[in-house]
Amino acid sequence: MSSLAFLVTELQSLASETRRKHPDVREAAEKSLALLRSSPEQVTANLASDGWHADELLRPVFMGCATKNTKVITIALGSLQRLIALRAVSLSAIPAIIQTMNDCMSQGVDIQLKLLQTLLSLITNFPTIHGRLLADALLLCFRLHESRTAVVSSTAAATLRQLVMFVVDKVVEEDRRLLLANELESITLPDGNTQTLGPAARDAFAIFEDLCLLGNGERPQFLQLDYLHKTFALELIESVLTNYHDLFRKHSELLLLLQHHLCPLLLKTLSERSAFPLTLRGTRVVFLLLKQFSAELAMEAEVFLTLLIKLVSGETDAGETRPGWMRILAMEIMRGLCGDAEFMRSVWQRHDASATDSDTGGGCGVRVFTLLISALKRLVTSRPSLLGVSAQMQGVGVPASDTLPHLHHSLDSVAGMVATAASATVSNVVGMIGAEAGLSVQTAAMKVQCIDQLDKADAPPIPEAYIYLLGVQCLVSLSDGLAGYAIPLYNALAVQKHPAGSTEPVRAPGPLDPSTLPSTEPARAGLLTVRAMLNAGWPALLAALSFLLNTNLSDPLFGDVLGALQALARAAGCLALPTPRDAFLTALAKAALPPRVVAALDEPPQTPTARSPVSLEGLTLGLAGAGGPPQPPGLSTRNLACLRALVAAAMFLAGALGPSWFAVLEALQNADYVLTTRGTAPSGPALLGVGPATGTPSKRMLSAAAAAAAAAGAQAEGPAVTGQHQHQLRQQAAHPLLADVDSETVQAAIQRLFDASVMLDDPAFHDFVGALCKLSLEMVSMQSGANVAAVAGEGTLEAEEDIPSASASLTSLTTPRTEQFSRRRVSGIHIPRTLRSGDFGIARLGGVAALNMQRLVYRSPDVAWDAITSHLLFVLRHPAAPQPIRLQAARTLDDTLAIVPRHLAAAPSDLQAAVQRRVLDALAQQVMLDGASHGATSSTNMELRRMGLETLHQILQASGHTLLVGWETIFEVLGSVCRPAATDLSSPSSPSSPGQPRGRPLPLGYLQEKGYSALIKIAFQCMTLMCDALAALSPEHLRLCISTLGQFGRQADTNIALTAAESLFWGVSDAIQAKRREAEQEPAYSALWMHLLLEILRLCADARPEVRMGAIQTLFRTLQLYGATLSLDTWDECVWKVTFPLLDAHAPHVRQNALALPSSPDAAQGGLSAADLADAPAPAPDPAWDESKVVALQSIGAIMNDFLASKIIHLPSFATAWETFVTHIRDAFLLDSRAVSAPALRCLERALKAAAAAASSDSEHALRPCLVEVWEKTWAKCDEMGAVVVRRASAAAHQVHFPAPFTQESLVAFVDVIKCVRSISRSLDGAGAEWPLERISTLMTILKGVLTYPNSPDYRPDVDNLSPVQAIVMDTVNSIELTETGTPSLILRDLSEYATLAFIASFDVPEAQARNAKLPAGASAPITTPPQQKRITYVALTKMCMPKLAELFLQLKGKDEIFVDETIEAILSAYAIPIKFKYDCPSASKFGKDPPLWKTATTCVLKVVKEIGPRIDALGSGLSSVRAESIWRQVIDVYRSGILADCSAADSFSLAEQEEEENFDLALIASLETDVVPCLGDDRVPDYLITQLAKVLQQGSQLLLRELDEDYPPTPTSLMQPGDISAAWDGKVDSEGVGSTVPLDAVSRERFSYWCLDLLFFICSDTSKDREVSRRRVAALSLPALIGRCRTTLAGYVADEKLRGNLPFPRVREEELLYVLHKLRELRLWPGSLWAALSEAPSKYANEQPAIDSSLPPSGLIADSVKRSSRAHLFHFYTLLCEVVSIPRKAPNAWMAADRLVASDRRGSKDEDTIAVVPVHSGSRHAPPGRLGSGQGHLVSLDARTLAQECLKEVGRELGVPR
């Protein structure tokens, strides 16, 4: 059946279903059927083309959906689906279709599912749906997704995925075609740029952007959706990125979404403690981003990788704990990333490579790869107790306890230390953990990894060892990835293939340095990357893998780890990384040869008990706790596997090992020693080589032994893991590296390694043979009686670096000093001692040298010179060698060296130079002994050095005039004798030779004084000889001479120091001045002169204060004297090499060690941030150093003042120099002591004033760029300093530890600096120019921080006058021009905050702080009587700010911005605080008579309020209702604070003062009446504000303090709330209540209460006719409060009168009753006010009420009519009035002036005063208020009964009752 037939069927069903209840739908369906039957093809075609049949055919569908009948809607939607499938729906009908489906969304589940089907069909069949239509359609799906019905929600989710994929897929199709111009439309990208996109691209962009926004909890822009589950948003995002990552790479706008929206969302998700489902999905998306977009989002990828590494390492922020599953998720992500070798190489290239470049100033970045390796290393080594220790790795047949000495070996010093450290972890945990721990895939892995458990709401159970299994897998994957890339390329590039048929063997290739490959080689970049990765990550990889080798891993895991270690060794060797290679090989050697096994072989052998030949009990490993007798020491299966791996690695790297052959061969020698056990056969069964060399165990025996060992291990580990071990034993060939491992196989492999020597080329073979020969050098150790070579490996012996063969690897032999001297360094094999008094070899060397002098001089040094001299130097320099042998070597060497120059007479000059250099280099190594070695203070070392210096003195005396080279070596030798200075200000370059510089010997500060004196005297004699030949020295040598003289000048010997400084320095300076006459040499000698200044500068750090101070003064006097003649280049050097290093040196030592501030142009760019400086530790106070730095800063300020404009500002590096200068000032301000911070800022101020003078000079135009740099960089540092001040000020309340507090003096100087910056900036920008708002905002923040800084030790009183800081801050604020938009509001808000400081920020200065304020730095406070507490009040500031605030408001009231940005609220809030505090405000003056703060605030706020109403009216619609409401709410809050303020403190005032205070408060009532009430009727003022004001007046009008007295029992009251008016009107509230006889206290201010009540009556009356509409609304809303207030008085009096009987009422209550009755009688309401007040919408009916309903009964008509009367309030109180009239006893009465009985006339002037109506009561101090009449009248006697009767008469008149 065709789709058209289905459509006809659906329409027929629709017509049938609606035949009875919905005939209109049936009719429309039949019309559609008729159309279809007449010409179906034509109808559908017309419909698709928006023909005239469109409405007819779709009408039954729309009408059916509108019926709300489930079955009808289902049929209608089915018809709609058919139409859509036929594509018979026009585009114009799609909005109506979507709207119809939206209307049906609230129906049942079946209809909702039908809607989803229809919607999916609509979108997919009409790909031209874009923009808002698409958004509406998607919104429908999103809403259905929120359904609580699971099937609907899940179906909607699936539909959404399909639709989103369809939308993105349309972008792919759109990219394949050419878009028309009308299809393109511009959109705004997240970075603010615009881009034109096609419709599909726009839709995809908008949808993906909204998904990111919804995922982040933000409001979407395209979808009108309020909320979406973050998990679902991330699922949609993941789906899109998974399927369309290539599309995202092609579209830059989509990449921007990833960068600006998705990445922050993911970062937030991973950083916060989110739920498991959300974090899981976020982690999956992060994995996608890293895998697919690392290149495009490099920075974001770095952040994510760093965060993941942080999670892996378990690092958390302070106080934050993360669930363990987050770490598991991160590890699973890392496992996936580590398995992608190409990705890891790209990580290195993007991040670690740039971070490596940053070390040399070439880039920036984070070492992601290095951090990852370190994190994995820490992870796998963090729980040794969980992983356990492998018993097999300790060997077999050795004791379990650590009773044998640990023996160490290494391949070189660095690699050995790392390998030793790597193995130390296992050694430390042996015996500390049990044998039951272990790691295997079977027990640690999860069935489904966490990252794939999307259906879990909570984290699944995770095995404890799972994370360590992941760590092992990551390490293995990384290692395999590195080696798997490098080794195949090495084989292809380095191995030389001979032609076919050639018999020549293939030579073992040497190491391949990728940097030597041609740039055209494709593999060059990849190999360089892998090499760098290995070079950076090998220490952590080595430590982790070495640790894992010794843990209790399963066989497969052990094989993987061993293979990874072997692969890394191969990769490091083939890529020319000797140190990593040697370290990996060392680790393999350590694992192969446990020290305990080697040491145990020398113990007396234990004869095992004879066993049966078929018994396996004798084949156990001899573990502690294992059954059976102990076994002989031997190697386990895993030891043999490690040994075979070592042999295989050495075989592979045979051509690349070089000097490292020695340790490899020695390790193999030891292995052979263990496998053959000294060639003797034991009496019992052999195990793993513990037997005769000719009878090693067979494979069958090995397998049996392994099984027995495994069984013993299982027994030791317990039943929990026995099954696991048995399962592992059943596995055949678990790992290739563990297959066929036995002693025969390993020995065969070792033999093959020696056989492979035929493949070595000549240099490699030379190294190989030399390594074998070096084993004979062990005799030197035996002759010495100590392990000389071993100790040499621990030291720093530079001479051995030049030994090519025999001595080169001696540094690789390390053994602890506790080792027995008779044991070899690596193996500990016993060797007999042969002690001798002297060394035959050294004795013969002297004779050989004398006989072969010509050979030594004229032949290559490789022939004999290097071998002889290096060996002699090695022996004489070694402190562990016997004294006679060392002196013998020194005499032999000195005799040889002294003779050599005599044989150079006939030699050519180049040969002379070469030989002289070799001689001097040898002497240098003799004189510069290693001071860190043992016996550095011995007489032997002193004698050796003296002999070398005497030899040098002989050569200088005899042949000094013939020297061609080596001056630098001589100066270095002489300088080595000098004791180094404690601190160095600068590090002038002084290369010792054109080649490799020689290492500096360690300080000689521990030499014996006598020996030191002898050395320094001989050295100074040599120095004097050198100064006699200054004419022959080049500029570079003169530089070295100056440096060496500087060292002598810093020696303890006063005579030498003075001679060097006063005599020899002057001689050098004369020589420099003499050579400066040559113009072409001027630059070089100018540099020498600069170097001379630097040497003087170094004396500025002398420990003696007088020397230091004099050096500073001399240095700057020299600069001031010659500054005008210095070139700009010289000035540049002075700035960078003198000024800044001087500041660095005088910084406190704590700062030097902790902060290491830069002092060079390159390093200055990386200065410390203000956030880092804020928490830096405070330096220890040192007055002498402080004084020196103050002098230095003052001198620098003078230099800046004198030469800034003429010299310094013209320097090429001026911008960087100024940056560094202000950085130093910033650091001094933030970190130095109190005495230094203010001078530092004054130094900067002098420099700024010099810049300001330059800005106003004629050369301002030329200097403008530099001046702009000056003020901008200074402002940036001021911003940082201000941020620290603000931070410390804000954190002071939490008592956070900070450095020394800022003084008020330094803060004043700081603000002065800011003023100078503003002066320069505004001078450059032109007169009257002001800073932009952002900078002004920053300035105000800084000023506020300065103003409120709470920790200064030198505060001044601030009650009567401003403190200096407050004064300068206010001066700075006053200088700000209010012309910039936003600035007025900012200033007003900040001034508002300043005005509140006296009330919310005042504080007491701590006593210790105040006591130490006047003490000098470093002085201790004397023990005296505690001083009076000092308080910082901010009172003077508040007194200044409050009038200033009102003045500025009146000046700026015409600016609309202050009304729309909450500025007015801030002003009013500031004034409300003192008004509310009132008498609790701090005193306004200490010595003067200033008005109280609350009065000043009241006066100012009334000025402000007076202008608010007119301005709000003037703004009209320009002011939103929200803002108007906020402003009026704050206004009412001000009046509430004033009216309801606690005035009990005024009770103690005199009567005159109390009256004055009340009269002052009258201004509030008057202002409220004239300035607020007329404006409150505005439509923008909500009802509750007006009601709130009425309640405030109601509370303020209370005359009695209604608090229950405990002596009287509480009784119910008849007082009514305003909300009970309607009930009372309807007669639902009794007129009588239960009274009370509890005495009530009268308020202290009766007049003010009557004023409030009078104003409440006035508000509700129709007295004022202006603004009638507004007043009617206010009256209707306030009337309930008035009626409630009056009912309280009347009902309370009536109820209490019945109880009191003849007991009289208090005066206050009688007067209150009379006043209320009088006001009720005079009150005229607005017609209909009470009706409106009783209605549900008083504001609505305040001005116009609906007509009276004539259908009401007579009583209802009367009630409705009287509510509209102006006397309706009297009807309301009719019952109570009757009660008053019927009082049987005498009613209250009073005499009043007749002219005061007239109702108040409030239509007059606003300035008319309100006074009290005076009742005639003797002794009365208070009276109810009234309006003053025009004259005096007669007295009239009135009582309550009369007034009530008159009120009742008014009721009768209103009803028309005749009199």
Salt bridges, closest charged atoms under 4 A:
GLU17 OE1 - LYS71 NZ 3.42
GLU30 OE2 - ARG26 NH1 3.08
GLU56 OE1 - ARG59 NH1 3.02
ASP136 OD1 - ARG132 NH1 3.97
GLU146 OE2 - HIS145 ND1 3.81
GLU146 OE1 - HIS229 NE2 3.61
GLU173 OE2 - ARG176 NH1 3.13
ASP175 OD2 - HIS251 NE2 2.66
GLU183 OE2 - ARG177 NH2 3.27
GLU185 OE1 - ARG202 NH2 3.44
ASP203 OD2 - HIS130 ND1 2.57
GLU209 OE2 - HIS261 NE2 3.30
ASP226 OD1 - ARG219 NH1 3.25
GLU235 OE1 - ARG161 NH2 2.53
GLU235 OE2 - ARG281 NE 2.55
GLU238 OE2 - ARG284 NE 2.81
ASP246 OD1 - HIS245 ND1 3.20
ASP246 OD1 - ARG249 NH1 2.52
GLU253 OE2 - HIS251 ND1 2.69
GLU296 OE2 - ARG249 NE 3.89
GLU302 OE1 - HIS351 ND1 3.17
GLU315 OE2 - ARG378 NH2 3.67
ASP317 OD1 - LYS310 NZ 2.85
GLU320 OE2 - ARG322 NH2 3.30
ASP340 OD2 - LYS291 NZ 2.66
ASP359 OD2 - ARG367 NH2 2.02
ASP402 OD2 - HIS406 NE2 2.56
ASP402 OD1 - ARG596 NH2 3.72
ASP452 OD1 - ARG284 NH1 3.25
ASP455 OD1 - LYS456 NZ 3.69
GLU464 OE2 - ARG383 NH2 2.60
ASP513 OD1 - ARG531 NE 3.90
ASP555 OD1 - ARG638 NH2 2.84
ASP560 OD1 - HIS735 NE2 3.11
ASP582 OD1 - ARG581 NE 2.92
ASP602 OD1 - ARG678 NH1 3.94
ASP602 OD2 - ARG823 NH1 2.81
GLU617 OE1 - ARG611 NH1 3.50
GLU666 OE2 - ARG824 NH2 2.67
GLU717 OE1 - HIS725 NE2 2.31
GLU778 OE2 - ARG825 NH2 2.26
GLU794 OE1 - ARG817 NE 3.03
GLU798 OE1 - ARG877 NH2 3.31
ASP921 OD1 - ARG998 NH2 3.08
GLU943 OE2 - ARG946 NH2 2.27
GLU950 OE2 - ARG946 NH1 2.32
GLU968 OE2 - ARG917 NH1 2.75
GLU968 OE1 - HIS1037 NE2 3.15
GLU972 OE1 - ARG998 NH1 3.21
ASP984 OD1 - ARG1098 NH2 2.41
GLU1009 OE1 - ARG979 NH2 3.15
GLU1082 OE2 - ARG1076 NH2 2.76
GLU1095 OE1 - ARG1050 NH1 3.46
GLU1095 OE2 - ARG1098 NH1 3.65
ASP1102 OD1 - ARG1104 NE 2.79
ASP1144 OD1 - HIS1224 NE2 3.64
ASP1175 OD2 - ARG1287 NH2 2.66
GLU1219 OE1 - LYS1273 NZ 3.61
GLU1219 OE2 - LYS1277 NZ 3.11
ASP1227 OD1 - ARG1226 NH2 2.92
ASP1232 OD1 - ARG1151 NH1 2.60
ASP1232 OD2 - LYS1189 NZ 2.65
GLU1245 OE1 - ARG1242 NH1 2.53
GLU1245 OE2 - LYS1249 NZ 3.24
GLU1260 OE2 - ARG1264 NH1 3.13
GLU1269 OE1 - LYS1273 NZ 3.37
GLU1280 OE1 - ARG1226 NH1 2.39
GLU1280 OE2 - LYS1277 NZ 3.65
ASP1312 OD2 - ARG1242 NH1 2.86
GLU1330 OE2 - ARG1318 NH1 2.93
GLU1330 OE1 - ARG1322 NH1 3.74
ASP1371 OD2 - LYS1315 NZ 2.55
GLU1377 OE2 - ARG1322 NH2 3.77
GLU1393 OE1 - LYS1344 NZ 3.32
ASP1404 OD1 - ARG1431 NH1 2.92
ASP1456 OD1 - ARG1511 NH2 2.79
ASP1461 OD2 - ARG1389 NH1 3.57
GLU1462 OE2 - ARG1523 NH2 3.79
GLU1465 OE2 - ARG1523 NH2 2.74
ASP1490 OD2 - LYS1439 NZ 2.65
GLU1507 OE1 - LYS1453 NZ 2.98
ASP1513 OD2 - ARG1667 NH2 3.48
GLU1525 OE2 - ARG1529 NH1 3.38
ASP1533 OD1 - ARG1536 NH2 2.24
GLU1557 OE2 - LYS1495 NZ 2.81
GLU1558 OE1 - ARG1647 NE 3.72
ASP1561 OD2 - LYS1478 NZ 2.70
ASP1561 OD2 - ARG1645 NH1 2.32
GLU1569 OE1 - ARG1802 NH1 2.63
GLU1569 OE1 - ARG1827 NH2 3.63
ASP1578 OD2 - ARG1580 NH2 3.08
ASP1583 OD1 - ARG1673 NH2 2.71
GLU1632 OE1 - LYS1698 NZ 2.09
GLU1646 OE2 - ARG1707 NH2 2.85
ASP1654 OD1 - LYS1719 NZ 3.12
ASP1654 OD2 - ARG1802 NH2 1.91
ASP1662 OD2 - LYS1665 NZ 3.43
ASP1666 OD1 - ARG1671 NE 3.05
GLU1668 OE2 - ARG1672 NE 2.92
ASP1696 OD2 - ARG1709 NH1 2.63
GLU1697 OE2 - ARG1785 NE 2.73
GLU1711 OE1 - ARG1707 NH1 2.80
GLU1711 OE2 - HIS1817 NE2 4.00
GLU1712 OE2 - ARG1685 NH1 2.69
GLU1722 OE2 - ARG1721 NH2 2.92
ASP1760 OD2 - ARG1764 NE 2.95
GLU1779 OE1 - LYS1698 NZ 3.98
GLU1846 OE1 - ARG1721 NH1 2.22
GLU1850 OE1 - ARG1767 NH2 3.54
GLU1850 OE2 - ARG1853 NH1 2.60
